[in-house]
């Protein structure tokens, strides 16, 4: 059994009403059946966990409104200094400084950078690309423990109309391409975040989640 401080290891999936919580919970429990995976909005449970996941789907304005209304922003600010934290999809976008979605929304500023719209005239090789970007896409992986046993160029499942453009490119740990290059994964200290959905990405996604639950937060 996984043990932390004499007890079973705990992973908290933050519930602020804007995430695909069932899929994330199921995938995390599958890769670590001896880990207690909690879906919770309670500060005391999140702060007591060994690993924390910030998921997210939908419009960033609604996500940030719920994050602030439920004081999840304050909880995340404490978590980022104390334990491994994983952002997924809009969870990554919420960690940025600002998003241009919904007329412009200030975010959590864990990573300096912008969230930008792919555009209505996105093309590749002369062909118009659909937005949102939806489906399987290769990711160029850069050195980080969460890519252990995942081959460079592996495919992951994406659903997004907005993409991350980090200011500090040393924080970029994965890149994707869909008409233009975009930052698909960011990492700094004990925080890691991805634009794709690992819980929907089959073998490689499950491997990343397992790597996260085994991660001590050291790059």
VMD Tcl script that draws the C-alpha trace (Angstrom):
set ca {
  {0.00 0.00 0.00}
  {1.15 3.56 -0.73}
  {2.10 5.18 2.53}
  {2.71 8.84 3.38}
  {3.40 9.76 7.00}
  {2.03 6.42 8.19}
  {-1.24 6.58 6.24}
  {-2.55 5.83 2.77}
  {-1.52 8.34 0.14}
  {-4.25 10.85 -0.74}
  {-4.87 12.68 -4.02}
  {-7.41 15.52 -3.99}
  {-9.23 16.51 -7.18}
  {-10.49 20.04 -6.65}
  {-14.24 20.33 -7.22}
  {-15.35 23.87 -8.03}
  {-18.15 22.75 -10.34}
  {-16.24 23.13 -13.64}
  {-14.31 19.92 -14.27}
  {-14.73 16.45 -15.76}
  {-14.42 15.04 -12.28}
  {-15.77 11.54 -12.85}
  {-13.27 10.76 -15.61}
  {-10.34 12.28 -13.72}
  {-11.24 10.44 -10.52}
  {-11.65 7.13 -12.34}
  {-8.35 7.41 -14.19}
  {-6.39 8.37 -11.08}
  {-7.94 5.53 -9.09}
  {-7.16 3.09 -11.91}
  {-3.43 3.88 -11.98}
  {-3.10 3.91 -8.18}
  {-5.76 1.67 -6.59}
  {-4.10 1.97 -3.17}
  {-4.29 5.78 -3.27}
  {-7.35 7.47 -1.83}
  {-8.67 9.81 -4.52}
  {-11.00 12.48 -3.17}
  {-13.18 14.82 -5.22}
  {-13.58 17.76 -2.88}
  {-13.92 21.51 -2.48}
  {-13.02 21.44 1.23}
  {-9.87 23.37 2.03}
  {-8.87 21.08 4.87}
  {-9.07 17.96 2.66}
  {-7.20 19.56 -0.23}
  {-4.44 20.89 2.02}
  {-4.10 17.54 3.78}
  {-3.65 15.63 0.50}
  {-0.27 14.49 -0.82}
  {-1.07 15.39 -4.46}
  {-3.63 17.85 -5.83}
  {-5.29 18.08 -9.25}
  {-6.93 21.23 -10.64}
  {-9.19 20.20 -13.55}
  {-11.41 22.40 -15.67}
  {-13.73 22.55 -18.66}
  {-15.85 25.31 -20.13}
  {-15.43 29.07 -20.37}
  {-12.63 30.66 -18.35}
  {-14.86 33.47 -17.07}
  {-17.17 30.97 -15.38}
  {-14.23 28.90 -14.10}
  {-12.45 31.87 -12.55}
  {-15.70 33.18 -11.06}
  {-16.26 29.86 -9.27}
  {-12.61 29.55 -8.25}
  {-12.73 32.96 -6.59}
  {-16.23 32.58 -5.14}
  {-15.22 29.34 -3.43}
  {-11.77 30.72 -2.45}
  {-10.09 27.98 -4.45}
  {-7.58 30.62 -5.59}
  {-6.33 30.94 -2.02}
  {-6.14 27.18 -1.60}
  {-4.20 26.76 -4.85}
  {-1.80 29.52 -3.80}
  {-0.97 27.50 -0.69}
  {-0.86 24.14 -2.47}
  {1.66 25.37 -5.05}
  {4.17 26.00 -2.29}
  {3.74 22.73 -0.46}
  {2.96 19.71 -2.68}
  {2.73 18.39 -6.26}
  {-0.03 20.14 -8.21}
  {-1.35 19.08 -11.62}
  {-3.49 21.33 -13.85}
  {-5.60 19.78 -16.61}
  {-7.07 21.57 -19.67}
  {-8.79 24.75 -18.42}
  {-6.97 24.03 -15.15}
  {-3.79 24.93 -17.05}
  {-5.38 28.02 -18.59}
  {-6.57 29.14 -15.15}
  {-2.95 28.99 -13.94}
  {-1.87 31.63 -16.48}
  {-1.75 35.39 -15.98}
  {-4.57 36.31 -18.34}
  {-6.93 34.84 -20.93}
  {-8.38 36.75 -23.86}
  {-11.50 34.56 -23.74}
  {-14.79 36.23 -22.74}
  {-13.41 39.67 -23.44}
  {-10.40 39.17 -21.18}
  {-10.15 37.47 -17.78}
  {-7.41 37.70 -15.17}
  {-6.34 34.27 -13.97}
  {-4.27 32.80 -11.10}
  {-0.85 33.93 -12.37}
  {0.99 30.78 -11.35}
  {2.64 30.98 -14.77}
  {3.34 34.26 -16.54}
  {1.73 34.24 -19.97}
  {-1.41 34.57 -22.05}
  {-4.22 32.32 -23.22}
  {-5.03 33.18 -26.84}
  {-7.71 32.27 -29.39}
  {-6.64 29.99 -32.24}
  {-8.61 32.21 -34.63}
  {-11.35 31.72 -37.20}
  {-8.89 31.60 -40.12}
  {-6.54 28.91 -38.82}
  {-4.95 26.97 -41.68}
  {-2.31 24.31 -42.26}
  {-0.92 23.43 -45.71}
  {-3.62 25.60 -47.26}
  {-6.44 23.77 -45.50}
  {-8.80 25.46 -43.06}
  {-8.63 23.91 -39.59}
  {-11.64 23.56 -37.33}
  {-11.74 25.41 -34.02}
  {-12.07 24.07 -31.38}
  {-9.03 21.85 -31.81}
  {-10.56 18.50 -30.94}
  {-8.91 15.11 -31.11}
  {-5.56 13.39 -30.94}
  {-2.40 15.42 -31.38}
  {1.29 14.73 -30.98}
  {3.18 16.39 -28.14}
  {6.87 17.20 -28.25}
  {8.03 16.36 -24.75}
  {10.78 18.28 -22.97}
  {12.76 17.01 -20.00}
  {10.55 16.47 -16.94}
  {9.84 13.53 -14.58}
  {6.19 13.38 -15.62}
  {7.18 12.21 -19.09}
  {8.85 9.06 -17.72}
  {8.09 6.04 -19.94}
  {6.26 8.26 -22.46}
  {7.88 8.54 -25.89}
  {8.51 11.93 -27.43}
  {5.84 12.65 -30.03}
  {3.20 10.57 -28.26}
  {-0.42 11.50 -28.95}
  {-2.81 12.93 -26.41}
  {-6.46 13.99 -26.56}
  {-7.22 17.72 -26.83}
  {-10.40 19.80 -26.76}
  {-9.74 23.55 -26.82}
  {-10.32 26.76 -28.76}
  {-7.71 28.73 -26.81}
  {-4.04 27.94 -26.39}
  {-1.32 28.88 -23.91}
  {1.60 31.14 -24.79}
  {3.99 31.18 -21.83}
  {6.25 34.20 -21.33}
  {9.07 32.14 -19.83}
  {9.83 29.43 -22.36}
  {12.03 27.61 -19.84}
  {8.75 26.59 -18.18}
  {7.49 24.91 -21.34}
  {7.66 21.12 -20.90}
  {5.60 20.11 -23.90}
  {4.68 21.61 -27.27}
  {1.89 20.90 -29.72}
  {1.14 22.09 -33.22}
  {-2.27 22.86 -34.70}
  {-1.89 25.44 -37.42}
  {0.60 27.10 -35.09}
  {2.90 25.99 -32.31}
  {1.41 26.15 -28.82}
  {2.56 25.33 -25.31}
  {0.92 22.02 -24.40}
  {2.54 21.53 -20.97}
  {4.17 23.82 -18.43}
  {6.17 23.03 -15.33}
  {7.86 24.94 -12.56}
  {9.04 23.50 -9.24}
  {6.23 21.26 -7.95}
  {3.58 22.49 -10.42}
  {2.88 20.76 -13.75}
  {-0.03 21.47 -16.09}
  {-1.21 20.15 -19.45}
  {-3.65 21.40 -22.10}
  {-4.73 17.90 -23.09}
  {-6.89 15.47 -21.12}
  {-4.67 12.68 -19.74}
  {-7.75 10.91 -18.38}
  {-8.97 10.54 -22.00}
  {-5.58 9.76 -23.53}
  {-5.45 6.01 -22.96}
  {-2.05 4.45 -22.20}
  {0.08 7.59 -22.37}
  {-2.38 9.64 -20.36}
  {-2.61 7.00 -17.66}
  {1.18 6.80 -17.55}
  {1.38 10.57 -16.99}
  {-1.16 10.37 -14.16}
  {0.78 7.50 -12.58}
  {3.99 9.52 -12.91}
  {2.27 12.43 -11.19}
  {1.12 10.33 -8.25}
  {4.67 8.96 -7.88}
  {6.22 12.43 -8.20}
  {7.76 14.14 -5.19}
  {7.57 17.59 -6.78}
  {11.23 17.76 -7.74}
  {12.05 18.66 -11.35}
}
mol new
graphics top color blue
foreach p $ca { graphics top sphere $p radius 0.5 }
foreach p [lrange $ca 0 end-1] q [lrange $ca 1 end] { graphics top cylinder $p $q radius 0.2 }
display resetview
